[in-house]
């Protein structure tokens, strides 16, 4: 039996409104890293299905808010994830 605790952690640069966003030939993607074990990491890129940066930011914020609500013992309060 393992005593691992899953914590959500999120680094946000307040000076960069496009944190975790990546533009690939005009389509915006969400780009983040997960750590499935203490010894490994995996970079994830998910298409946000839009060419509009404002829509991409909204979808990114919704994704991280949803993630915080789904993660027990979250280290990031759900209300503090979205960046204006």
PDB file of N, CA, C and O in Angstrom:
ATOM      1  N   UNK A   1       0.853  -1.168   0.000  1.00  0.00           N
ATOM      2  CA  UNK A   1       0.000   0.000   0.000  1.00  0.00           C
ATOM      3  C   UNK A   1       0.901   1.234   0.000  1.00  0.00           C
ATOM      4  O   UNK A   1       1.876   1.298   0.749  1.00  0.00           O
ATOM      5  N   UNK A   2       0.573   2.199  -0.832  1.00  0.00           N
ATOM      6  CA  UNK A   2       1.375   3.407  -0.953  1.00  0.00           C
ATOM      7  C   UNK A   2       0.729   4.557  -0.191  1.00  0.00           C
ATOM      8  O   UNK A   2      -0.496   4.650  -0.121  1.00  0.00           O
ATOM      9  N   UNK A   3       1.541   5.420   0.370  1.00  0.00           N
ATOM     10  CA  UNK A   3       1.053   6.588   1.079  1.00  0.00           C
ATOM     11  C   UNK A   3       1.232   7.859   0.263  1.00  0.00           C
ATOM     12  O   UNK A   3       1.381   8.938   0.836  1.00  0.00           O
ATOM     13  N   UNK A   4       1.220   7.754  -1.064  1.00  0.00           N
ATOM     14  CA  UNK A   4       1.397   8.923  -1.919  1.00  0.00           C
ATOM     15  C   UNK A   4       0.189   9.841  -1.834  1.00  0.00           C
ATOM     16  O   UNK A   4      -0.954   9.386  -1.802  1.00  0.00           O
ATOM     17  N   UNK A   5       0.457  11.139  -1.799  1.00  0.00           N
ATOM     18  CA  UNK A   5      -0.596  12.145  -1.806  1.00  0.00           C
ATOM     19  C   UNK A   5      -0.456  12.945  -3.094  1.00  0.00           C
ATOM     20  O   UNK A   5       0.636  13.396  -3.441  1.00  0.00           O
ATOM     21  N   UNK A   6      -1.552  13.112  -3.787  1.00  0.00           N
ATOM     22  CA  UNK A   6      -1.538  13.878  -5.020  1.00  0.00           C
ATOM     23  C   UNK A   6      -1.835  15.335  -4.715  1.00  0.00           C
ATOM     24  O   UNK A   6      -2.861  15.651  -4.113  1.00  0.00           O
ATOM     25  N   UNK A   7      -0.941  16.222  -5.126  1.00  0.00           N
ATOM     26  CA  UNK A   7      -1.121  17.644  -4.912  1.00  0.00           C
ATOM     27  C   UNK A   7      -1.083  18.369  -6.250  1.00  0.00           C
ATOM     28  O   UNK A   7      -0.269  18.050  -7.116  1.00  0.00           O
ATOM     29  N   UNK A   8      -1.953  19.325  -6.408  1.00  0.00           N
ATOM     30  CA  UNK A   8      -1.902  20.172  -7.589  1.00  0.00           C
ATOM     31  C   UNK A   8      -0.990  21.334  -7.280  1.00  0.00           C
ATOM     32  O   UNK A   8      -1.103  21.967  -6.230  1.00  0.00           O
ATOM     33  N   UNK A   9      -0.098  21.608  -8.188  1.00  0.00           N
ATOM     34  CA  UNK A   9       0.792  22.741  -8.023  1.00  0.00           C
ATOM     35  C   UNK A   9       0.845  23.464  -9.357  1.00  0.00           C
ATOM     36  O   UNK A   9       0.877  22.831 -10.412  1.00  0.00           O
ATOM     37  N   UNK A  10       0.856  24.773  -9.310  1.00  0.00           N
ATOM     38  CA  UNK A  10       0.801  25.538 -10.537  1.00  0.00           C
ATOM     39  C   UNK A  10       1.681  26.764 -10.395  1.00  0.00           C
ATOM     40  O   UNK A  10       1.524  27.559  -9.469  1.00  0.00           O
ATOM     41  N   UNK A  11       2.618  26.905 -11.337  1.00  0.00           N
ATOM     42  CA  UNK A  11       3.466  28.088 -11.355  1.00  0.00           C
ATOM     43  C   UNK A  11       2.927  29.034 -12.411  1.00  0.00           C
ATOM     44  O   UNK A  11       2.756  28.659 -13.571  1.00  0.00           O
ATOM     45  N   UNK A  12       2.660  30.277 -11.993  1.00  0.00           N
ATOM     46  CA  UNK A  12       2.093  31.264 -12.909  1.00  0.00           C
ATOM     47  C   UNK A  12       2.958  32.511 -12.884  1.00  0.00           C
ATOM     48  O   UNK A  12       3.266  33.049 -11.820  1.00  0.00           O
ATOM     49  N   UNK A  13       3.345  32.964 -14.068  1.00  0.00           N
ATOM     50  CA  UNK A  13       4.055  34.224 -14.180  1.00  0.00           C
ATOM     51  C   UNK A  13       3.017  35.316 -14.415  1.00  0.00           C
ATOM     52  O   UNK A  13       2.382  35.363 -15.469  1.00  0.00           O
ATOM     53  N   UNK A  14       2.850  36.186 -13.434  1.00  0.00           N
ATOM     54  CA  UNK A  14       1.844  37.239 -13.553  1.00  0.00           C
ATOM     55  C   UNK A  14       2.188  38.240 -14.646  1.00  0.00           C
ATOM     56  O   UNK A  14       1.313  38.971 -15.109  1.00  0.00           O
ATOM     57  N   UNK A  15       3.440  38.284 -15.063  1.00  0.00           N
ATOM     58  CA  UNK A  15       3.834  39.199 -16.132  1.00  0.00           C
ATOM     59  C   UNK A  15       3.571  38.619 -17.512  1.00  0.00           C
ATOM     60  O   UNK A  15       3.708  39.324 -18.511  1.00  0.00           O
ATOM     61  N   UNK A  16       3.196  37.346 -17.586  1.00  0.00           N
ATOM     62  CA  UNK A  16       2.944  36.685 -18.867  1.00  0.00           C
ATOM     63  C   UNK A  16       1.508  36.176 -18.908  1.00  0.00           C
ATOM     64  O   UNK A  16       1.222  35.124 -18.337  1.00  0.00           O
ATOM     65  N   UNK A  17       0.594  36.893 -19.570  1.00  0.00           N
ATOM     66  CA  UNK A  17      -0.800  36.442 -19.613  1.00  0.00           C
ATOM     67  C   UNK A  17      -0.993  35.162 -20.427  1.00  0.00           C
ATOM     68  O   UNK A  17      -2.059  34.548 -20.372  1.00  0.00           O
ATOM     69  N   UNK A  18       0.023  34.761 -21.173  1.00  0.00           N
ATOM     70  CA  UNK A  18      -0.081  33.546 -21.989  1.00  0.00           C
ATOM     71  C   UNK A  18       0.679  32.371 -21.383  1.00  0.00           C
ATOM     72  O   UNK A  18       1.116  31.472 -22.101  1.00  0.00           O
ATOM     73  N   UNK A  19       0.837  32.382 -20.048  1.00  0.00           N
ATOM     74  CA  UNK A  19       1.519  31.259 -19.409  1.00  0.00           C
ATOM     75  C   UNK A  19       0.785  29.962 -19.737  1.00  0.00           C
ATOM     76  O   UNK A  19      -0.445  29.935 -19.782  1.00  0.00           O
ATOM     77  N   UNK A  20       1.527  28.910 -19.961  1.00  0.00           N
ATOM     78  CA  UNK A  20       1.006  27.577 -20.290  1.00  0.00           C
ATOM     79  C   UNK A  20       0.313  27.527 -21.651  1.00  0.00           C
ATOM     80  O   UNK A  20      -0.354  26.540 -21.961  1.00  0.00           O
ATOM     81  N   UNK A  21       0.458  28.568 -22.465  1.00  0.00           N
ATOM     82  CA  UNK A  21      -0.131  28.556 -23.802  1.00  0.00           C
ATOM     83  C   UNK A  21       0.984  28.499 -24.832  1.00  0.00           C
ATOM     84  O   UNK A  21       2.061  29.064 -24.642  1.00  0.00           O
ATOM     85  N   UNK A  22       0.701  27.804 -25.927  1.00  0.00           N
ATOM     86  CA  UNK A  22       1.673  27.630 -26.994  1.00  0.00           C
ATOM     87  C   UNK A  22       0.923  27.736 -28.311  1.00  0.00           C
ATOM     88  O   UNK A  22      -0.089  27.064 -28.513  1.00  0.00           O
ATOM     89  N   UNK A  23       1.418  28.577 -29.200  1.00  0.00           N
ATOM     90  CA  UNK A  23       0.784  28.784 -30.496  1.00  0.00           C
ATOM     91  C   UNK A  23       1.502  27.934 -31.533  1.00  0.00           C
ATOM     92  O   UNK A  23       2.691  28.124 -31.789  1.00  0.00           O
ATOM     93  N   UNK A  24       0.776  27.000 -32.125  1.00  0.00           N
ATOM     94  CA  UNK A  24       1.329  26.121 -33.146  1.00  0.00           C
ATOM     95  C   UNK A  24       0.617  26.395 -34.464  1.00  0.00           C
ATOM     96  O   UNK A  24      -0.497  25.920 -34.685  1.00  0.00           O
ATOM     97  N   UNK A  25       1.262  27.162 -35.339  1.00  0.00           N
ATOM     98  CA  UNK A  25       0.695  27.506 -36.647  1.00  0.00           C
ATOM     99  C   UNK A  25      -0.695  28.112 -36.537  1.00  0.00           C
ATOM    100  O   UNK A  25      -1.576  27.803 -37.339  1.00  0.00           O
ATOM    101  N   UNK A  26      -0.893  28.972 -35.549  1.00  0.00           N
ATOM    102  CA  UNK A  26      -2.148  29.698 -35.415  1.00  0.00           C
ATOM    103  C   UNK A  26      -3.149  29.080 -34.460  1.00  0.00           C
ATOM    104  O   UNK A  26      -4.092  29.761 -34.056  1.00  0.00           O
ATOM    105  N   UNK A  27      -2.986  27.814 -34.077  1.00  0.00           N
ATOM    106  CA  UNK A  27      -3.897  27.160 -33.133  1.00  0.00           C
ATOM    107  C   UNK A  27      -3.240  27.135 -31.764  1.00  0.00           C
ATOM    108  O   UNK A  27      -2.076  26.757 -31.629  1.00  0.00           O
ATOM    109  N   UNK A  28      -3.996  27.541 -30.746  1.00  0.00           N
ATOM    110  CA  UNK A  28      -3.468  27.600 -29.387  1.00  0.00           C
ATOM    111  C   UNK A  28      -3.572  26.256 -28.686  1.00  0.00           C
ATOM    112  O   UNK A  28      -4.579  25.556 -28.794  1.00  0.00           O
ATOM    113  N   UNK A  29      -2.512  25.911 -27.966  1.00  0.00           N
ATOM    114  CA  UNK A  29      -2.423  24.667 -27.209  1.00  0.00           C
ATOM    115  C   UNK A  29      -2.150  24.994 -25.753  1.00  0.00           C
ATOM    116  O   UNK A  29      -1.537  26.014 -25.437  1.00  0.00           O
ATOM    117  N   UNK A  30      -2.610  24.121 -24.869  1.00  0.00           N
ATOM    118  CA  UNK A  30      -2.278  24.171 -23.454  1.00  0.00           C
ATOM    119  C   UNK A  30      -1.049  23.296 -23.270  1.00  0.00           C
ATOM    120  O   UNK A  30      -1.045  22.142 -23.701  1.00  0.00           O
ATOM    121  N   UNK A  31      -0.008  23.824 -22.639  1.00  0.00           N
ATOM    122  CA  UNK A  31       1.247  23.106 -22.473  1.00  0.00           C
ATOM    123  C   UNK A  31       1.589  23.088 -20.985  1.00  0.00           C
ATOM    124  O   UNK A  31       1.759  24.142 -20.373  1.00  0.00           O
ATOM    125  N   UNK A  32       1.689  21.891 -20.403  1.00  0.00           N
ATOM    126  CA  UNK A  32       1.991  21.765 -18.982  1.00  0.00           C
ATOM    127  C   UNK A  32       2.739  20.463 -18.729  1.00  0.00           C
ATOM    128  O   UNK A  32       2.820  19.604 -19.608  1.00  0.00           O
ATOM    129  N   UNK A  33       3.279  20.321 -17.532  1.00  0.00           N
ATOM    130  CA  UNK A  33       4.063  19.144 -17.159  1.00  0.00           C
ATOM    131  C   UNK A  33       3.411  18.456 -15.970  1.00  0.00           C
ATOM    132  O   UNK A  33       2.989  19.114 -15.019  1.00  0.00           O
ATOM    133  N   UNK A  34       3.331  17.132 -16.025  1.00  0.00           N
ATOM    134  CA  UNK A  34       2.840  16.338 -14.895  1.00  0.00           C
ATOM    135  C   UNK A  34       3.970  15.432 -14.420  1.00  0.00           C
ATOM    136  O   UNK A  34       4.875  15.085 -15.179  1.00  0.00           O
ATOM    137  N   UNK A  35       3.894  15.062 -13.154  1.00  0.00           N
ATOM    138  CA  UNK A  35       4.904  14.198 -12.536  1.00  0.00           C
ATOM    139  C   UNK A  35       4.207  12.943 -12.015  1.00  0.00           C
ATOM    140  O   UNK A  35       3.788  12.898 -10.858  1.00  0.00           O
ATOM    141  N   UNK A  36       4.080  11.910 -12.879  1.00  0.00           N
ATOM    142  CA  UNK A  36       3.352  10.703 -12.472  1.00  0.00           C
ATOM    143  C   UNK A  36       4.025   9.938 -11.316  1.00  0.00           C
ATOM    144  O   UNK A  36       3.348   9.257 -10.546  1.00  0.00           O
ATOM    145  N   UNK A  37       5.327  10.050 -11.203  1.00  0.00           N
ATOM    146  CA  UNK A  37       6.050   9.456 -10.076  1.00  0.00           C
ATOM    147  C   UNK A  37       7.074  10.487  -9.607  1.00  0.00           C
ATOM    148  O   UNK A  37       7.333  11.463 -10.311  1.00  0.00           O
ATOM    149  N   UNK A  38       7.651  10.284  -8.442  1.00  0.00           N
ATOM    150  CA  UNK A  38       8.671  11.243  -7.985  1.00  0.00           C
ATOM    151  C   UNK A  38       9.920  11.290  -8.875  1.00  0.00           C
ATOM    152  O   UNK A  38      10.745  12.195  -8.742  1.00  0.00           O
ATOM    153  N   UNK A  39      10.055  10.319  -9.777  1.00  0.00           N
ATOM    154  CA  UNK A  39      11.269  10.225 -10.590  1.00  0.00           C
ATOM    155  C   UNK A  39      11.040  10.502 -12.072  1.00  0.00           C
ATOM    156  O   UNK A  39      11.993  10.491 -12.851  1.00  0.00           O
ATOM    157  N   UNK A  40       9.801  10.749 -12.476  1.00  0.00           N
ATOM    158  CA  UNK A  40       9.520  10.956 -13.902  1.00  0.00           C
ATOM    159  C   UNK A  40       8.658  12.191 -14.099  1.00  0.00           C
ATOM    160  O   UNK A  40       7.971  12.645 -13.184  1.00  0.00           O
ATOM    161  N   UNK A  41       8.708  12.724 -15.314  1.00  0.00           N
ATOM    162  CA  UNK A  41       7.827  13.822 -15.679  1.00  0.00           C
ATOM    163  C   UNK A  41       7.357  13.602 -17.112  1.00  0.00           C
ATOM    164  O   UNK A  41       7.997  12.905 -17.900  1.00  0.00           O
ATOM    165  N   UNK A  42       6.232  14.211 -17.421  1.00  0.00           N
ATOM    166  CA  UNK A  42       5.649  14.061 -18.753  1.00  0.00           C
ATOM    167  C   UNK A  42       5.112  15.423 -19.188  1.00  0.00           C
ATOM    168  O   UNK A  42       4.337  16.055 -18.470  1.00  0.00           O
ATOM    169  N   UNK A  43       5.531  15.863 -20.365  1.00  0.00           N
ATOM    170  CA  UNK A  43       5.033  17.129 -20.899  1.00  0.00           C
ATOM    171  C   UNK A  43       3.769  16.849 -21.713  1.00  0.00           C
ATOM    172  O   UNK A  43       3.742  15.958 -22.561  1.00  0.00           O
ATOM    173  N   UNK A  44       2.739  17.620 -21.438  1.00  0.00           N
ATOM    174  CA  UNK A  44       1.444  17.439 -22.085  1.00  0.00           C
ATOM    175  C   UNK A  44       1.137  18.677 -22.922  1.00  0.00           C
ATOM    176  O   UNK A  44       1.316  19.806 -22.465  1.00  0.00           O
ATOM    177  N   UNK A  45       0.677  18.455 -24.146  1.00  0.00           N
ATOM    178  CA  UNK A  45       0.167  19.530 -24.993  1.00  0.00           C
ATOM    179  C   UNK A  45      -1.211  19.122 -25.465  1.00  0.00           C
ATOM    180  O   UNK A  45      -1.386  18.077 -26.092  1.00  0.00           O
ATOM    181  N   UNK A  46      -2.199  19.967 -25.154  1.00  0.00           N
ATOM    182  CA  UNK A  46      -3.591  19.715 -25.554  1.00  0.00           C
ATOM    183  C   UNK A  46      -4.066  20.877 -26.402  1.00  0.00           C
ATOM    184  O   UNK A  46      -3.908  22.038 -26.027  1.00  0.00           O
ATOM    185  N   UNK A  47      -4.648  20.558 -27.549  1.00  0.00           N
ATOM    186  CA  UNK A  47      -5.194  21.618 -28.389  1.00  0.00           C
ATOM    187  C   UNK A  47      -6.377  22.259 -27.686  1.00  0.00           C
ATOM    188  O   UNK A  47      -7.231  21.575 -27.122  1.00  0.00           O
ATOM    189  N   UNK A  48      -6.414  23.585 -27.729  1.00  0.00           N
ATOM    190  CA  UNK A  48      -7.552  24.315 -27.181  1.00  0.00           C
ATOM    191  C   UNK A  48      -8.582  24.591 -28.268  1.00  0.00           C
ATOM    192  O   UNK A  48      -9.635  25.168 -27.996  1.00  0.00           O
ATOM    193  N   UNK A  49      -8.287  24.182 -29.491  1.00  0.00           N
ATOM    194  CA  UNK A  49      -9.254  24.250 -30.588  1.00  0.00           C
ATOM    195  C   UNK A  49      -9.670  25.658 -30.967  1.00  0.00           C
ATOM    196  O   UNK A  49     -10.811  25.882 -31.373  1.00  0.00           O
ATOM    197  N   UNK A  50      -8.754  26.612 -30.839  1.00  0.00           N
ATOM    198  CA  UNK A  50      -9.098  27.986 -31.181  1.00  0.00           C
ATOM    199  C   UNK A  50      -7.873  28.717 -31.719  1.00  0.00           C
ATOM    200  O   UNK A  50      -6.734  28.380 -31.398  1.00  0.00           O
ATOM    201  N   UNK A  51      -8.134  29.706 -32.528  1.00  0.00           N
ATOM    202  CA  UNK A  51      -7.081  30.583 -33.015  1.00  0.00           C
ATOM    203  C   UNK A  51      -7.124  31.931 -32.301  1.00  0.00           C
ATOM    204  O   UNK A  51      -6.289  32.799 -32.560  1.00  0.00           O
ATOM    205  N   UNK A  52      -8.086  32.109 -31.408  1.00  0.00           N
ATOM    206  CA  UNK A  52      -8.286  33.347 -30.662  1.00  0.00           C
ATOM    207  C   UNK A  52      -7.607  33.233 -29.297  1.00  0.00           C
ATOM    208  O   UNK A  52      -7.961  32.365 -28.498  1.00  0.00           O
ATOM    209  N   UNK A  53      -6.629  34.109 -29.028  1.00  0.00           N
ATOM    210  CA  UNK A  53      -5.871  34.020 -27.785  1.00  0.00           C
ATOM    211  C   UNK A  53      -6.758  34.268 -26.562  1.00  0.00           C
ATOM    212  O   UNK A  53      -6.521  33.676 -25.509  1.00  0.00           O
ATOM    213  N   UNK A  54      -7.762  35.120 -26.678  1.00  0.00           N
ATOM    214  CA  UNK A  54      -8.649  35.373 -25.535  1.00  0.00           C
ATOM    215  C   UNK A  54      -9.457  34.128 -25.187  1.00  0.00           C
ATOM    216  O   UNK A  54      -9.638  33.817 -24.010  1.00  0.00           O
ATOM    217  N   UNK A  55      -9.938  33.421 -26.189  1.00  0.00           N
ATOM    218  CA  UNK A  55     -10.673  32.168 -25.964  1.00  0.00           C
ATOM    219  C   UNK A  55      -9.714  31.125 -25.385  1.00  0.00           C
ATOM    220  O   UNK A  55     -10.094  30.368 -24.492  1.00  0.00           O
ATOM    221  N   UNK A  56      -8.486  31.078 -25.879  1.00  0.00           N
ATOM    222  CA  UNK A  56      -7.488  30.128 -25.376  1.00  0.00           C
ATOM    223  C   UNK A  56      -7.208  30.370 -23.894  1.00  0.00           C
ATOM    224  O   UNK A  56      -7.114  29.420 -23.117  1.00  0.00           O
ATOM    225  N   UNK A  57      -7.073  31.649 -23.496  1.00  0.00           N
ATOM    226  CA  UNK A  57      -6.837  31.965 -22.085  1.00  0.00           C
ATOM    227  C   UNK A  57      -8.010  31.518 -21.222  1.00  0.00           C
ATOM    228  O   UNK A  57      -7.813  30.979 -20.133  1.00  0.00           O
ATOM    229  N   UNK A  58      -9.220  31.738 -21.700  1.00  0.00           N
ATOM    230  CA  UNK A  58     -10.411  31.335 -20.944  1.00  0.00           C
ATOM    231  C   UNK A  58     -10.470  29.821 -20.792  1.00  0.00           C
ATOM    232  O   UNK A  58     -10.780  29.322 -19.710  1.00  0.00           O
ATOM    233  N   UNK A  59     -10.179  29.086 -21.856  1.00  0.00           N
ATOM    234  CA  UNK A  59     -10.204  27.618 -21.795  1.00  0.00           C
ATOM    235  C   UNK A  59      -9.100  27.092 -20.892  1.00  0.00           C
ATOM    236  O   UNK A  59      -9.305  26.119 -20.166  1.00  0.00           O
ATOM    237  N   UNK A  60      -7.918  27.731 -20.928  1.00  0.00           N
ATOM    238  CA  UNK A  60      -6.823  27.351 -20.033  1.00  0.00           C
ATOM    239  C   UNK A  60      -7.240  27.539 -18.576  1.00  0.00           C
ATOM    240  O   UNK A  60      -7.047  26.651 -17.746  1.00  0.00           O
ATOM    241  N   UNK A  61      -7.811  28.701 -18.276  1.00  0.00           N
ATOM    242  CA  UNK A  61      -8.233  28.980 -16.905  1.00  0.00           C
ATOM    243  C   UNK A  61      -9.308  28.002 -16.442  1.00  0.00           C
ATOM    244  O   UNK A  61      -9.279  27.545 -15.299  1.00  0.00           O
ATOM    245  N   UNK A  62     -10.252  27.679 -17.318  1.00  0.00           N
ATOM    246  CA  UNK A  62     -11.295  26.701 -16.985  1.00  0.00           C
ATOM    247  C   UNK A  62     -10.688  25.332 -16.711  1.00  0.00           C
ATOM    248  O   UNK A  62     -11.117  24.634 -15.792  1.00  0.00           O
ATOM    249  N   UNK A  63      -9.685  24.943 -17.509  1.00  0.00           N
ATOM    250  CA  UNK A  63      -9.033  23.653 -17.310  1.00  0.00           C
ATOM    251  C   UNK A  63      -8.363  23.584 -15.941  1.00  0.00           C
ATOM    252  O   UNK A  63      -8.541  22.610 -15.210  1.00  0.00           O
ATOM    253  N   UNK A  64      -7.594  24.613 -15.592  1.00  0.00           N
ATOM    254  CA  UNK A  64      -6.896  24.596 -14.311  1.00  0.00           C
ATOM    255  C   UNK A  64      -7.857  24.714 -13.134  1.00  0.00           C
ATOM    256  O   UNK A  64      -7.611  24.121 -12.084  1.00  0.00           O
ATOM    257  N   UNK A  65      -8.940  25.462 -13.284  1.00  0.00           N
ATOM    258  CA  UNK A  65      -9.956  25.515 -12.221  1.00  0.00           C
ATOM    259  C   UNK A  65     -10.595  24.153 -12.007  1.00  0.00           C
ATOM    260  O   UNK A  65     -10.796  23.727 -10.870  1.00  0.00           O
ATOM    261  N   UNK A  66     -10.915  23.467 -13.103  1.00  0.00           N
ATOM    262  CA  UNK A  66     -11.496  22.130 -13.013  1.00  0.00           C
ATOM    263  C   UNK A  66     -10.507  21.165 -12.357  1.00  0.00           C
ATOM    264  O   UNK A  66     -10.894  20.352 -11.517  1.00  0.00           O
ATOM    265  N   UNK A  67      -9.239  21.256 -12.739  1.00  0.00           N
ATOM    266  CA  UNK A  67      -8.213  20.390 -12.164  1.00  0.00           C
ATOM    267  C   UNK A  67      -8.095  20.597 -10.654  1.00  0.00           C
ATOM    268  O   UNK A  67      -7.985  19.629  -9.901  1.00  0.00           O
ATOM    269  N   UNK A  68      -8.119  21.838 -10.218  1.00  0.00           N
ATOM    270  CA  UNK A  68      -8.003  22.127  -8.784  1.00  0.00           C
ATOM    271  C   UNK A  68      -9.184  21.562  -8.010  1.00  0.00           C
ATOM    272  O   UNK A  68      -9.018  21.081  -6.889  1.00  0.00           O
ATOM    273  N   UNK A  69     -10.373  21.615  -8.597  1.00  0.00           N
ATOM    274  CA  UNK A  69     -11.560  21.088  -7.921  1.00  0.00           C
ATOM    275  C   UNK A  69     -11.541  19.570  -7.844  1.00  0.00           C
ATOM    276  O   UNK A  69     -12.113  18.993  -6.918  1.00  0.00           O
ATOM    277  N   UNK A  70     -10.887  18.905  -8.809  1.00  0.00           N
ATOM    278  CA  UNK A  70     -10.854  17.452  -8.860  1.00  0.00           C
ATOM    279  C   UNK A  70      -9.728  16.851  -8.034  1.00  0.00           C
ATOM    280  O   UNK A  70      -9.743  15.650  -7.765  1.00  0.00           O
ATOM    281  N   UNK A  71      -8.750  17.656  -7.625  1.00  0.00           N
ATOM    282  CA  UNK A  71      -7.584  17.153  -6.917  1.00  0.00           C
ATOM    283  C   UNK A  71      -7.788  17.269  -5.414  1.00  0.00           C
ATOM    284  O   UNK A  71      -7.893  18.379  -4.893  1.00  0.00           O
ATOM    285  N   UNK A  72      -7.847  16.130  -4.699  1.00  0.00           N
ATOM    286  CA  UNK A  72      -7.986  16.208  -3.248  1.00  0.00           C
ATOM    287  C   UNK A  72      -6.722  16.798  -2.627  1.00  0.00           C
ATOM    288  O   UNK A  72      -5.622  16.607  -3.146  1.00  0.00           O
ATOM    289  N   UNK A  73      -6.882  17.506  -1.531  1.00  0.00           N
ATOM    290  CA  UNK A  73      -5.754  18.121  -0.833  1.00  0.00           C
ATOM    291  C   UNK A  73      -4.975  19.059  -1.736  1.00  0.00           C
ATOM    292  O   UNK A  73      -3.752  19.149  -1.632  1.00  0.00           O
ATOM    293  N   UNK A  74      -5.668  19.755  -2.616  1.00  0.00           N
ATOM    294  CA  UNK A  74      -5.013  20.616  -3.583  1.00  0.00           C
ATOM    295  C   UNK A  74      -4.181  21.686  -2.889  1.00  0.00           C
ATOM    296  O   UNK A  74      -4.629  22.329  -1.940  1.00  0.00           O
ATOM    297  N   UNK A  75      -2.961  21.861  -3.385  1.00  0.00           N
ATOM    298  CA  UNK A  75      -2.069  22.888  -2.850  1.00  0.00           C
ATOM    299  C   UNK A  75      -2.404  24.258  -3.423  1.00  0.00           C
ATOM    300  O   UNK A  75      -1.890  25.271  -2.949  1.00  0.00           O
ATOM    301  N   UNK A  76      -3.259  24.297  -4.437  1.00  0.00           N
ATOM    302  CA  UNK A  76      -3.642  25.545  -5.080  1.00  0.00           C
ATOM    303  C   UNK A  76      -5.119  25.759  -4.902  1.00  0.00           C
ATOM    304  O   UNK A  76      -5.908  24.984  -5.440  1.00  0.00           O
ATOM    305  N   UNK A  77      -5.539  26.787  -4.162  1.00  0.00           N
ATOM    306  CA  UNK A  77      -6.962  27.055  -4.019  1.00  0.00           C
ATOM    307  C   UNK A  77      -7.596  27.351  -5.380  1.00  0.00           C
ATOM    308  O   UNK A  77      -7.021  28.078  -6.190  1.00  0.00           O
ATOM    309  N   UNK A  78      -8.767  26.795  -5.626  1.00  0.00           N
ATOM    310  CA  UNK A  78      -9.410  26.917  -6.934  1.00  0.00           C
ATOM    311  C   UNK A  78      -9.587  28.359  -7.367  1.00  0.00           C
ATOM    312  O   UNK A  78      -9.447  28.658  -8.553  1.00  0.00           O
ATOM    313  N   UNK A  79      -9.886  29.254  -6.458  1.00  0.00           N
ATOM    314  CA  UNK A  79     -10.113  30.637  -6.820  1.00  0.00           C
ATOM    315  C   UNK A  79      -8.850  31.402  -7.194  1.00  0.00           C
ATOM    316  O   UNK A  79      -8.949  32.519  -7.702  1.00  0.00           O
ATOM    317  N   UNK A  80      -7.666  30.839  -6.960  1.00  0.00           N
ATOM    318  CA  UNK A  80      -6.426  31.552  -7.220  1.00  0.00           C
ATOM    319  C   UNK A  80      -5.715  31.092  -8.468  1.00  0.00           C
ATOM    320  O   UNK A  80      -4.588  31.517  -8.720  1.00  0.00           O
ATOM    321  N   UNK A  81      -6.338  30.236  -9.259  1.00  0.00           N
ATOM    322  CA  UNK A  81      -5.664  29.733 -10.446  1.00  0.00           C
ATOM    323  C   UNK A  81      -5.798  30.694 -11.622  1.00  0.00           C
ATOM    324  O   UNK A  81      -4.823  30.942 -12.332  1.00  0.00           O
ATOM    325  N   UNK A  82      -6.970  31.226 -11.830  1.00  0.00           N
ATOM    326  CA  UNK A  82      -7.205  32.084 -12.983  1.00  0.00           C
ATOM    327  C   UNK A  82      -6.401  33.371 -12.863  1.00  0.00           C
ATOM    328  O   UNK A  82      -6.286  33.953 -11.784  1.00  0.00           O
ATOM    329  N   UNK A  83      -5.853  33.799 -13.982  1.00  0.00           N
ATOM    330  CA  UNK A  83      -5.087  35.036 -14.021  1.00  0.00           C
ATOM    331  C   UNK A  83      -5.826  36.022 -14.905  1.00  0.00           C
ATOM    332  O   UNK A  83      -6.212  35.683 -16.024  1.00  0.00           O
ATOM    333  N   UNK A  84      -6.023  37.217 -14.427  1.00  0.00           N
ATOM    334  CA  UNK A  84      -6.750  38.235 -15.196  1.00  0.00           C
ATOM    335  C   UNK A  84      -5.917  38.729 -16.344  1.00  0.00           C
ATOM    336  O   UNK A  84      -6.362  39.590 -17.103  1.00  0.00           O
TER     337      UNK A  84
END
